[in-house]
Amino acid sequence: MEHRHSADKQPGKADPHMQMNGRNHHAMMIADFKKRFYVVLVLTLPIMLLSTMIQHFIGVNWSFNGSSYFLFALATVVFIYGGWPFFKGLIEEIKNKNPGMMFLVGFAITVAYAYSVAIVFGLKGMDFFWELDTLILIMLLGHWIEMRSIMGASKDLELLIQLMPADAHLEKDGKVHDVTTDTLKEGDVIVIKPGEKVAADGIIAEGESYINESMLTGESKPVKKLKGDKVIAGSINGNGSFKVTVSHAAKDSYLSQVVKLVDDAQNSKSKTQLMADTAAKWLTFIALGTGITTFLFWYLTGHPLAFAMERMVTVIVICCPHALGLAVPLLVAKSTALSAKNGLLIKDRTAFENSRKITTVVFDKTGTLTIGKFEVSKVVSLNKELKENDIIRLSAALEQKSEHPIATGILQKAVDLKITAPSAENFKAITGQGVEAMVEGKKVLVVSPGYLKEKHIDVPEGFKSNDTETVVFVIVDKALAGYIALSDEIRPESAGAIKKLKENKIKSILLTGDNTKVAGSVSKTLGMDSFLAGVLPDQKLAKIKELQSKGEFVAMTGDGINDAPALAQADIGIAVGSGSDIAANTAGIVLVNSNPDDVVNLILFGKATYRKMVQNLVWATGYNVIALPLAAGVLYNQGIVLSPAIGAMLMTVSTVVVAINASLLKVKTI
């Protein structure tokens, strides 16, 4: 069985047009199987009516001069035309030194045909051209149904590809021109009209609207987008009109990256799939060996050659590793594309399948459990020469070069107060503790309380912060000049996500560089099992190791550069999509919406997918355990004998069961 056709998959490429070509090729193959099935179906009636065995069965004699040769001619057409896909596959499997489904089917129909031809030209016995015909007919029907199932499993990915609009309205020199999206480049300005798809990733330069991103991120409600907000290519505009400054070319768009990610994940093989592939390979050898052994047993025990041949063909056909070969690939295609539509991007198939083993989820706080949008709640100056606005001005100078949520909060405060931040020189990040630079000839640091503790700098007298505030201290020329308190709101979905984890007997731990008061408050509010506060980046990794040493299967969620080592160390690294590229590159799974609910959805969907895989594998192997002895004739003395056609029918039914079970997979969101 050709599960992966060369034109279907282009590893490492994310061109939607290439993907569509692969799908078109697949559709052509489905049409080819359909056409061959109907041609063989038309020839089936005359072949069966001219077959001696069928005539004996219904009590008639419709033979005429040369009827056996006419039957031979019709059967030859069926053998060559109907059997061609199987011979082609047999040759490919031999070339690849990987005998499987096509090899077994090709071998079986060749044996059946050669024996029947020998009967026509003088060998004593009864041909079974009708068995050959019905065997090929059912095999063509089975492949037709199977390939339609595979096409259906890939439909969700195809829908993602189709989201990319073909044209864009490019604004240039005060005029708007219609161009193809693949010609857009960074810095171009495009116009998005009401009801249109956004043609490229970018930043809104003018206007506002509500955007529907549900097919891209799983976010069901339209999202309001204002000037300065990011938009994603393929999302659908509401009633507003706006202009977008293009961030990058179409091939580097979010949608193209998702398509590539899904395609790569569908191509990758997890341990479960490798196990199924190995089992299918062994089943091929078992089927061939058992078939030959069955033939020798019946023939050498005095049964007719035709009966022994029939038993062998039935064994080989009924034990084709059809269902076993499909058990995992169908679910891989279905689950990966479904995940992408719901904002769960799977980069590592094994990590996704292992999500069912998670016993502890470690959450980074900022941007994961909280919104990640800090607002300045208090500014205090400790230097008589500096006012509160000066503290903001100096801090904003440093934070201009940072993308941290705290930096965003301070910069927003500067904008609100209409403060112009001076330039900063010799900027340097202090890992996990803050930033420093030269501003207006002074050395300025914006640091965390942990930095003060490490450098043995006393916290100012009368310093107070409530449990929900994060505080950064401003140091000017080695003297503590003031501090800024910022608040970050807890996400409304966080409490429900933690509750659902508890219901599934999964522990939740907060791991943050924030102070104990803030961490404790967030942990208590959400009902988490425990928290670890004031943790530096290198310590985060150590904490993950410590949990693993206690036998916990740990999932780590994070969004920043500081989380990358911990994401890599965790059994499963989950990056929230709003975070940095390095976090996403380190993690095995990316959550587009940065929504803690999606962590739970991921685990539940991972369990559901694995459950379906196990069901398919159990069915496929269990079917063969029962079917093989029956095909070999163990119940012959009880009057139960399976013909090759019945064997092919049973094998097709087992394939259809596996395909239907895979198609029932759904993402259940909380």
Protein Blocks (a to p, Z undefined) as FASTA:
>chain_A
ZZbafklpcghiacfklmmmmmmmmmmmmmmmmmmmmmmmmmmmmmmmmpmklmmmnopa
fbdehklmmmmmmmmmmmmmmmmmmmmmmmmmmmnopacfklmmmmmmmmmmmmmmmmmn
opacdddfklmmmmmmmmmmmmmmmmmmmmmmmmmmmmmmmmpcfbdcddeehiacdddf
klpcehiacdddehiacfbgcddfbdcddddfklmnopabacdddehiacdehiacdfbc
cddddfbdfklgmklmmmmmmmmmmmpccfklmmmmmmmmmmmmmmmmmmmmmmmmmmmn
opafklmmmmmmmmmmmmpcklmmmmmmmmmmmmmmmmmmnopacfblklmmmmmmpmbd
cddfehplpnoiacdfbdcdfbfkbcfklmmmmmmmmmmmpcbfklmmmmmmmmmnopac
dddehiacdehiaccddeehiacddddfklmmmnopacdehiacdfkbccddddeehiaf
bdcdddddddfklmmmmmmmmmnopacddddfbdfklmmmmmmmnopabdcehiafklmm
mmmmmmmmnopacddddfbfklmmmmmmpmbdcddfklcfklmmmpmbdcfklpaklmmm
mmmmmmmmmmmmmmmmmmmmmmmmmmmmmmnopmmmnopacdfklmmmmmmmmmmmmmmm
mmmpccddZZ
